[in-house]
């Protein structure tokens, strides 16, 4: 699998998992975070390379939270600037956490496989 296809699949899975968690019994619960971690580890398991895994983790984290916030938004158009600001900050933070998680995953689990 090419790196681009892998990152695209991670992005698609991020959007779908964000949408699923806000429209399920997991909405506004700590169980959605566990679901995201499990899905993220599943994505990282199939990574073709460390660099692709870092990009995929960042894209997954960013789009997962952005989709979760956007699909759960029930405010008015006057509240759009506020939710967009929250989306940018939260999604950027979660993208960084996804990239860091990918680095940790590769360092802890995948390195042992290649030695």
C-alpha positions in Angstrom: 0.0 0.0 0.0 1.3 3.4 -0.9 1.8 6.1 1.8 -0.7 8.4 0.2 -3.4 5.7 0.2 -2.7 4.8 3.8 -2.9 8.4 4.9 -6.2 8.9 2.9 -7.7 5.8 4.6 -6.6 7.2 8.0 -8.3 10.5 7.1 -11.5 8.7 6.0 -11.5 6.5 9.2 -11.0 9.6 11.3 -14.1 11.4 9.8 -16.2 8.2 10.1 -15.2 7.5 13.7 -15.8 11.1 14.7 -19.3 11.0 13.2 -20.1 7.6 14.7 -19.1 8.6 18.3 -21.2 11.7 18.4 -24.3 9.8 17.0 -24.1 6.8 19.3 -24.4 6.0 23.0 -20.8 6.9 23.3 -21.6 10.6 22.7 -20.2 13.0 25.3 -18.7 10.1 27.2 -15.2 8.9 28.0 -15.9 5.7 26.1 -15.6 7.7 22.8 -11.9 8.4 23.7 -11.3 4.7 24.2 -12.9 4.0 20.9 -10.7 6.5 19.2 -7.6 5.1 20.8 -8.5 1.5 19.7 -9.2 2.7 16.1 -6.0 4.8 16.1 -3.9 1.8 17.2 -5.6 -0.3 14.5 -4.7 2.2 11.9 -1.1 2.4 13.1 -0.8 -1.4 13.1 -1.0 -1.4 9.3 1.4 1.5 8.7 3.8 0.9 5.8 6.5 3.2 7.3 7.2 5.4 10.4 6.8 8.6 8.4 3.5 7.6 7.0 2.3 6.5 10.4 3.1 9.9 11.9 1.2 11.7 9.1 -1.7 9.3 9.4 -1.8 9.7 13.2 -1.9 13.5 12.8 -4.6 13.4 10.1 -6.7 10.9 12.0 -6.5 12.9 15.2 -7.3 16.2 13.5 -10.2 15.0 11.4 -11.6 12.8 14.1 -12.1 15.7 16.5 -13.2 18.1 13.7 -15.9 15.7 12.5 -17.0 15.0 16.0 -17.4 18.7 16.8 -18.9 19.7 13.5 -21.4 16.9 13.3 -22.5 17.5 16.9 -22.9 21.2 16.5 -26.5 22.3 17.1 -26.1 26.0 17.4 -27.1 29.0 15.3 -25.2 30.7 12.6 -24.2 33.4 15.1 -22.3 30.8 17.1 -20.3 29.6 14.0 -17.2 31.7 14.7 -16.9 30.3 18.2 -17.3 26.7 17.2 -14.8 27.2 14.3 -12.2 28.6 16.8 -12.8 25.6 19.1 -12.5 23.2 16.1 -9.2 24.7 15.0 -7.6 24.7 18.4 -9.0 21.2 19.5 -8.3 19.6 16.1 -4.8 21.0 16.0 -4.1 19.7 19.5 -5.5 16.3 18.7 -3.5 16.1 15.5 -0.4 16.7 17.5 -1.4 14.0 20.0 -2.1 11.6 17.1 1.4 12.2 15.6 2.9 11.8 19.1 1.0 8.6 19.6 2.2 7.3 16.3 5.8 8.0 17.3 5.3 6.2 20.6 3.6 3.3 18.9 6.5 2.9 16.5 9.0 3.3 19.2 7.4 0.7 21.5 5.9 -1.9 19.2 7.1 -1.7 15.6 10.8 -1.3 16.4 10.9 -4.7 18.0 9.4 -6.2 14.9 12.1 -4.9 12.6 15.1 -5.9 14.8 
